[in-house]
Amino acid sequence: MQHVAAHIGDATFYDVGLGSCGAYNVPTDFIAAVSHELYDTFPGYSGGNPNNNPICGGWATAFHNGRSIRFQVQDRCGGCAGFGDLDFSHSAFVALFGSLDAGRVHGVRWVLDSEGGPGPRPPSPPRRGCAKTYTAVSGKRSGSCPHAELQLCRRQLL
């Protein structure tokens, strides 16, 4: 695999959720937030809606002490001080550094991957009163709805 745009920076971890790229993530997702300096100046991004940043959904690989992980860019790190800093999900941080104990690791090398492209995005959160689930393998949606919103919810699930 060919890599492009090598960076070195500090790595930290954070409690993921709705990221600047518009995707909902959970701690077990291998994702990271890139520094605000990189995010805001990434080629092809002209400001405005952060969901439209071309770095969103891109894949990258981080390296440290003989370990490496592949992760997806899903967020912007406003607290990152360096251009090459990353803020990882818990699982990505543990996979690369062995535990959360380090808190901050200096000198982490990482690269944006030229292959792979964005992976599938998680579905949007359910609207009021409608519980949706999403099956990644089949792509089928299912759910249950309260009686008052049954018709609206059925339309949302189809």
C-alpha positions, 0 to 999 in steps of 0.5 A: 500500500502506498502512503501519502502525507507523512506526519509526526505528532502527539497522540491522545484519546477521547470519548467519541460520539458525533464527530465533525465529519457527521458520523456517530462513532463508538469507543470500539471504532478505530477512528481518530480526530486530526488536529484543527490545523490540519483539518481546517487547511486540508486541500479541497476544504474551503470552510463551511460545513465540516461534514464536507471536508475531503479528509473525512472518512479517509484512512490512515496508518499510525506507527509506534514502537513496532506496532501499527494500526489503520484508522479512519479520520472522523473528527476534528481535534480542537485541543490538539496543539501540533499540526500532526497531533491525533486524538484516537478512540479508546480502542485505537489508542489501546491497539497502538500503545497497549493501554490507556495509561500513557494518556499522551504519547509523543512522536507518533508517526502516521500517514494518510493512505492513498488507497482504501477510501472512506468506509461505510458510515454509520446510520443517522441516530433515530428521530423522535420516538423511532428506534432504528437498527442497522445490520451492516451485513445485509444493509436492512433496517428494522425498528419499532415505533410508538403508536402515535408516530407509527406511520411516520416511523414506518416511512423512515424505516423503509 
